[in-house]
Amino acid sequence: MIKLVDHLLLQEKLTLIRREGIDGIHFRGGIIEIGRWLAYELVNTMEKEDVTVQTPLGIAEGVKIKDKNDIVVVSVLRAAIPLVEGIMRVFRNAQYGVVGASRKDEPPFPVEVGYFKIPPVDDKIVVIADPMLATGNTMNAILDRIHEKGTPRRLVLLNVIASRPGIELVERKHPDVEIYTCAVDGKLNSDGYIVPGLGDAGDKAFGKPGP
């Protein structure tokens, strides 16, 4: 499942951080804000229960999010650090894991997963934060390792920009993953980077990775 998060304010933030020449401070700040917006979108899909609360003037009806203490946020180093910062501002009680993975820039773009330290994942909502989904090879390698650890209730990728080939590769191997992204582009260059511009399906574009 892929969810294109196209809220107008989020898309404006995306437009600002994709500009050539943006400095590191504003880029990082934009990624933090995008992480928070993506987390809000995920919250809207979680289970809730109706509750009541005592107010100064009487009893009011309200809601409680049932899943908010069942979240494991996995950061893909190093690019995901500011994205995770925004996500954790929403999921303050989430457990935290770290994955270090490196991808070669020559086809077939092999991936080596080095450091891998995450909490137990059985029956958890595992949220993987990675700003770019390009070839999909890195994400597939990480998902393989997560499945070796256990069986999550949900597997969710929170992502700033994805390529259509990367999405298709991940969905073929891991059809259970939910992908939330701000923009999708149709093409990769020979180095495996996302090329800016409209894809074959008219997808929104972002560009190649930022700082």
C-alpha atoms as a printed R data frame, in Angstrom:
    type eleno elety resid chain resno       x       y       z
1   ATOM     1    CA   MET     A     1   0.000   0.000   0.000
2   ATOM     2    CA   ILE     A     2   1.289   3.447  -0.890
3   ATOM     3    CA   LYS     A     3  -0.083   6.682   0.548
4   ATOM     4    CA   LEU     A     4   0.886   9.950  -1.145
5   ATOM     5    CA   VAL     A     5   0.675  12.622   1.545
6   ATOM     6    CA   ASP     A     6  -0.301  15.688  -0.449
7   ATOM     7    CA   HIS     A     7  -1.405  18.173   2.215
8   ATOM     8    CA   LEU     A     8  -0.783  21.665   0.832
9   ATOM     9    CA   LEU     A     9   1.391  22.846   3.733
10  ATOM    10    CA   LEU     A    10   3.519  19.716   3.527
11  ATOM    11    CA   GLN     A    11   3.970  20.122  -0.222
12  ATOM    12    CA   GLU     A    12   5.055  23.739   0.290
13  ATOM    13    CA   LYS     A    13   7.650  22.579   2.834
14  ATOM    14    CA   LEU     A    14   8.841  19.973   0.354
15  ATOM    15    CA   THR     A    15   9.176  22.632  -2.344
16  ATOM    16    CA   LEU     A    16  11.289  24.819  -0.060
17  ATOM    17    CA   ILE     A    17  13.797  22.113   0.917
18  ATOM    18    CA   ARG     A    18  14.291  20.838  -2.634
19  ATOM    19    CA   ARG     A    19  15.760  24.117  -3.861
20  ATOM    20    CA   GLU     A    20  19.333  24.061  -5.109
21  ATOM    21    CA   GLY     A    21  21.649  25.850  -2.707
22  ATOM    22    CA   ILE     A    22  19.518  25.472   0.415
23  ATOM    23    CA   ASP     A    23  21.697  25.622   3.520
24  ATOM    24    CA   GLY     A    24  21.971  22.730   5.970
25  ATOM    25    CA   ILE     A    25  20.073  24.443   8.777
26  ATOM    26    CA   HIS     A    26  16.946  25.067   6.695
27  ATOM    27    CA   PHE     A    27  17.170  21.649   5.048
28  ATOM    28    CA   ARG     A    28  17.347  19.895   8.408
29  ATOM    29    CA   GLY     A    29  14.499  21.982   9.798
30  ATOM    30    CA   GLY     A    30  12.330  21.145   6.802
31  ATOM    31    CA   ILE     A    31  12.994  17.418   7.137
32  ATOM    32    CA   ILE     A    32  12.075  17.558  10.841
33  ATOM    33    CA   GLU     A    33   8.755  19.213   9.979
34  ATOM    34    CA   ILE     A    34   8.058  16.661   7.241
35  ATOM    35    CA   GLY     A    35   8.731  13.834   9.688
36  ATOM    36    CA   ARG     A    36   6.135  15.256  12.031
37  ATOM    37    CA   TRP     A    37   3.550  15.609   9.236
38  ATOM    38    CA   LEU     A    38   4.127  12.013   8.106
39  ATOM    39    CA   ALA     A    39   3.676  10.794  11.675
40  ATOM    40    CA   TYR     A    40   0.371  12.680  11.915
41  ATOM    41    CA   GLU     A    41  -0.828  10.851   8.794
42  ATOM    42    CA   LEU     A    42   0.074   7.521  10.359
43  ATOM    43    CA   VAL     A    43  -1.738   8.380  13.601
44  ATOM    44    CA   ASN     A    44  -4.969   8.784  11.636
45  ATOM    45    CA   THR     A    45  -4.831   5.078  10.720
46  ATOM    46    CA   MET     A    46  -4.424   3.787  14.272
47  ATOM    47    CA   GLU     A    47  -7.048   2.152  16.431
48  ATOM    48    CA   LYS     A    48  -8.870   4.300  18.943
49  ATOM    49    CA   GLU     A    49 -11.395   3.842  21.684
50  ATOM    50    CA   ASP     A    50 -14.051   6.175  23.034
51  ATOM    51    CA   VAL     A    51 -13.436   7.442  26.559
52  ATOM    52    CA   THR     A    52 -14.820  10.059  28.906
53  ATOM    53    CA   VAL     A    53 -12.891  12.698  30.828
54  ATOM    54    CA   GLN     A    54 -13.787  14.781  33.844
55  ATOM    55    CA   THR     A    55 -13.621  18.490  32.980
56  ATOM    56    CA   PRO     A    56 -14.074  21.383  35.431
57  ATOM    57    CA   LEU     A    57 -17.720  21.640  34.334
58  ATOM    58    CA   GLY     A    58 -18.691  18.017  33.853
59  ATOM    59    CA   ILE     A    59 -18.033  14.850  31.823
60  ATOM    60    CA   ALA     A    60 -16.850  15.138  28.212
61  ATOM    61    CA   GLU     A    61 -16.490  12.485  25.558
62  ATOM    62    CA   GLY     A    62 -13.073  11.896  24.035
63  ATOM    63    CA   VAL     A    63 -10.786   9.334  22.408
64  ATOM    64    CA   LYS     A    64  -7.701   7.347  23.308
65  ATOM    65    CA   ILE     A    65  -5.203   6.058  20.750
66  ATOM    66    CA   LYS     A    66  -4.821   2.357  21.535
67  ATOM    67    CA   ASP     A    67  -1.658   1.727  19.508
68  ATOM    68    CA   LYS     A    68   0.550   4.636  20.552
69  ATOM    69    CA   ASN     A    69   2.611   2.565  23.013
70  ATOM    70    CA   ASP     A    70   3.203  -0.247  20.498
71  ATOM    71    CA   ILE     A    71   5.477   1.656  18.133
72  ATOM    72    CA   VAL     A    72   9.087   0.939  17.218
73  ATOM    73    CA   VAL     A    73  10.791   3.670  15.165
74  ATOM    74    CA   VAL     A    74  13.777   2.470  13.127
75  ATOM    75    CA   SER     A    75  16.270   5.067  11.897
76  ATOM    76    CA   VAL     A    76  18.297   4.329   8.766
77  ATOM    77    CA   LEU     A    77  21.635   6.053   9.404
78  ATOM    78    CA   ARG     A    78  22.637   8.717   8.830
79  ATOM    79    CA   ALA     A    79  20.176  10.450   6.540
80  ATOM    80    CA   ALA     A    80  17.124   9.660   8.661
81  ATOM    81    CA   ILE     A    81  18.253  11.433  11.846
82  ATOM    82    CA   PRO     A    82  16.275  14.690  11.310
83  ATOM    83    CA   LEU     A    83  13.299  12.769   9.901
84  ATOM    84    CA   VAL     A    84  13.233  10.623  13.042
85  ATOM    85    CA   GLU     A    85  13.448  13.744  15.194
86  ATOM    86    CA   GLY     A    86  10.160  14.926  13.714
87  ATOM    87    CA   ILE     A    87   8.537  11.505  14.012
88  ATOM    88    CA   MET     A    88   9.530  11.136  17.658
89  ATOM    89    CA   ARG     A    89   7.919  14.480  18.481
90  ATOM    90    CA   VAL     A    90   4.611  12.744  17.726
91  ATOM    91    CA   PHE     A    91   5.418   9.245  19.037
92  ATOM    92    CA   ARG     A    92   7.142  10.283  22.260
93  ATOM    93    CA   ASN     A    93   6.749   6.864  23.884
94  ATOM    94    CA   ALA     A    94   8.044   4.890  20.917
95  ATOM    95    CA   GLN     A    95  10.918   2.453  21.230
96  ATOM    96    CA   TYR     A    96  13.892   3.207  19.020
97  ATOM    97    CA   GLY     A    97  16.117   1.156  16.749
98  ATOM    98    CA   VAL     A    98  19.044   1.942  14.454
99  ATOM    99    CA   VAL     A    99  20.182   0.391  11.188
100 ATOM   100    CA   GLY     A   100  23.355   1.203   9.305
101 ATOM   101    CA   ALA     A   101  23.229   0.247   5.621
102 ATOM   102    CA   SER     A   102  25.343   1.197   2.615
103 ATOM   103    CA   ARG     A   103  24.533   0.835  -1.080
104 ATOM   104    CA   LYS     A   104  26.912   0.724  -4.021
105 ATOM   105    CA   ASP     A   105  26.261   3.237  -6.813
106 ATOM   106    CA   GLU     A   106  26.807   0.698  -9.595
107 ATOM   107    CA   PRO     A   107  24.170  -1.765 -10.859
108 ATOM   108    CA   PRO     A   108  22.798  -4.008  -9.495
109 ATOM   109    CA   PHE     A   109  23.259  -1.650  -6.476
110 ATOM   110    CA   PRO     A   110  24.160  -4.248  -3.829
111 ATOM   111    CA   VAL     A   111  23.500  -3.352  -0.196
112 ATOM   112    CA   GLU     A   112  25.435  -4.180   2.944
113 ATOM   113    CA   VAL     A   113  23.597  -3.956   6.268
114 ATOM   114    CA   GLY     A   114  26.190  -3.298   8.968
115 ATOM   115    CA   TYR     A   115  24.957  -2.093  12.344
116 ATOM   116    CA   PHE     A   116  21.508  -3.481  13.189
117 ATOM   117    CA   LYS     A   117  20.074  -2.880  16.643
118 ATOM   118    CA   ILE     A   118  16.306  -2.783  17.117
119 ATOM   119    CA   PRO     A   119  13.910  -3.719  19.950
120 ATOM   120    CA   PRO     A   120  11.592  -6.758  19.728
121 ATOM   121    CA   VAL     A   121   9.138  -6.339  16.836
122 ATOM   122    CA   ASP     A   122   6.526  -9.058  17.423
123 ATOM   123    CA   ASP     A   123   3.030  -7.529  17.275
124 ATOM   124    CA   LYS     A   124   4.499  -4.007  17.095
125 ATOM   125    CA   ILE     A   125   3.921  -1.204  14.618
126 ATOM   126    CA   VAL     A   126   7.404  -0.908  13.125
127 ATOM   127    CA   VAL     A   127   8.015   2.490  11.522
128 ATOM   128    CA   ILE     A   128  11.093   2.730   9.289
129 ATOM   129    CA   ALA     A   129  12.307   6.264   8.641
130 ATOM   130    CA   ASP     A   130  14.324   6.801   5.465
131 ATOM   131    CA   PRO     A   131  14.140  10.053   3.478
132 ATOM   132    CA   MET     A   132  14.770   8.502   0.052
133 ATOM   133    CA   LEU     A   133  13.407   5.325  -1.515
134 ATOM   134    CA   ALA     A   134  15.423   5.114  -4.738
135 ATOM   135    CA   THR     A   135  16.292   1.640  -6.051
136 ATOM   136    CA   GLY     A   136  14.480  -0.115  -3.194
137 ATOM   137    CA   ASN     A   137  17.436  -2.430  -2.554
138 ATOM   138    CA   THR     A   138  18.372  -0.866   0.783
139 ATOM   139    CA   MET     A   139  14.816  -0.994   2.063
140 ATOM   140    CA   ASN     A   140  14.372  -4.621   1.002
141 ATOM   141    CA   ALA     A   141  17.579  -5.584   2.828
142 ATOM   142    CA   ILE     A   142  16.366  -3.829   5.993
143 ATOM   143    CA   LEU     A   143  12.905  -5.396   5.772
144 ATOM   144    CA   ASP     A   144  14.497  -8.833   5.382
145 ATOM   145    CA   ARG     A   145  16.420  -8.302   8.621
146 ATOM   146    CA   ILE     A   146  13.333  -7.061  10.459
147 ATOM   147    CA   HIS     A   147  11.394 -10.169   9.434
148 ATOM   148    CA   GLU     A   148  14.227 -12.273  10.830
149 ATOM   149    CA   LYS     A   149  13.621 -10.604  14.206
150 ATOM   150    CA   GLY     A   150   9.899 -11.392  14.386
151 ATOM   151    CA   THR     A   151   6.436 -10.645  13.025
152 ATOM   152    CA   PRO     A   152   5.315  -7.015  13.314
153 ATOM   153    CA   ARG     A   153   1.638  -6.115  13.422
154 ATOM   154    CA   ARG     A   154   2.335  -3.442  10.802
155 ATOM   155    CA   LEU     A   155   5.393  -2.452   8.771
156 ATOM   156    CA   VAL     A   156   5.385   1.222   7.785
157 ATOM   157    CA   LEU     A   157   7.913   3.229   5.774
158 ATOM   158    CA   LEU     A   158   7.848   7.006   6.307
159 ATOM   159    CA   ASN     A   159   9.637   8.553   3.368
160 ATOM   160    CA   VAL     A   160  10.132  12.017   1.836
161 ATOM   161    CA   ILE     A   161  10.584  11.061  -1.828
162 ATOM   162    CA   ALA     A   162  10.262   7.735  -3.593
163 ATOM   163    CA   SER     A   163  10.855   6.441  -7.099
164 ATOM   164    CA   ARG     A   164   8.302   4.365  -8.922
165 ATOM   165    CA   PRO     A   165  10.872   1.564  -9.595
166 ATOM   166    CA   GLY     A   166  11.831   1.517  -5.912
167 ATOM   167    CA   ILE     A   167   8.232   1.272  -4.765
168 ATOM   168    CA   GLU     A   168   7.523  -1.562  -7.187
169 ATOM   169    CA   LEU     A   169  10.599  -3.525  -6.092
170 ATOM   170    CA   VAL     A   170   9.718  -3.210  -2.399
171 ATOM   171    CA   GLU     A   171   6.061  -4.105  -2.966
172 ATOM   172    CA   ARG     A   172   7.020  -7.203  -4.961
173 ATOM   173    CA   LYS     A   173   9.235  -8.585  -2.203
174 ATOM   174    CA   HIS     A   174   7.389  -7.178   0.820
175 ATOM   175    CA   PRO     A   175   3.720  -6.688  -0.105
176 ATOM   176    CA   ASP     A   176   2.856  -6.164   3.563
177 ATOM   177    CA   VAL     A   177   4.740  -2.859   3.839
178 ATOM   178    CA   GLU     A   178   2.846   0.450   3.965
179 ATOM   179    CA   ILE     A   179   4.669   3.320   2.255
180 ATOM   180    CA   TYR     A   180   3.899   6.931   3.205
181 ATOM   181    CA   THR     A   181   5.695   9.446   0.993
182 ATOM   182    CA   CYS     A   182   5.419  13.101  -0.020
183 ATOM   183    CA   ALA     A   183   6.264  12.633  -3.700
184 ATOM   184    CA   VAL     A   184   6.846   9.903  -6.262
185 ATOM   185    CA   ASP     A   185   8.995  10.189  -9.376
186 ATOM   186    CA   GLY     A   186   9.211   7.761 -12.243
187 ATOM   187    CA   LYS     A   187  12.885   7.488 -13.093
188 ATOM   188    CA   LEU     A   188  16.374   6.740 -11.734
189 ATOM   189    CA   ASN     A   189  19.682   7.710 -13.304
190 ATOM   190    CA   SER     A   190  22.555   5.310 -13.932
191 ATOM   191    CA   ASP     A   191  23.879   5.865 -10.403
192 ATOM   192    CA   GLY     A   192  20.569   4.870  -8.835
193 ATOM   193    CA   TYR     A   193  19.516   8.414  -7.862
194 ATOM   194    CA   ILE     A   194  16.016   9.772  -8.343
195 ATOM   195    CA   VAL     A   195  15.788  12.100 -11.345
196 ATOM   196    CA   PRO     A   196  13.651  15.244 -10.918
197 ATOM   197    CA   GLY     A   197  10.716  15.790 -13.218
198 ATOM   198    CA   LEU     A   198   7.427  14.132 -14.003
199 ATOM   199    CA   GLY     A   199   7.499  10.363 -14.235
200 ATOM   200    CA   ASP     A   200   5.756   8.214 -16.797
201 ATOM   201    CA   ALA     A   201   2.604   8.112 -14.699
202 ATOM   202    CA   GLY     A   202   2.562  11.857 -14.018
203 ATOM   203    CA   ASP     A   203   3.873  11.434 -10.483
204 ATOM   204    CA   LYS     A   204   5.048  14.429  -8.468
205 ATOM   205    CA   ALA     A   205   8.803  14.869  -8.346
206 ATOM   206    CA   PHE     A   206  11.321  15.928  -5.736
207 ATOM   207    CA   GLY     A   207  14.847  15.391  -7.001
208 ATOM   208    CA   LYS     A   208  18.028  13.658  -5.908
209 ATOM   209    CA   PRO     A   209  18.998  13.343  -2.238
210 ATOM   210    CA   GLY     A   210  19.744  16.506  -0.288
211 ATOM   211    CA   PRO     A   211  22.610  17.072   2.138
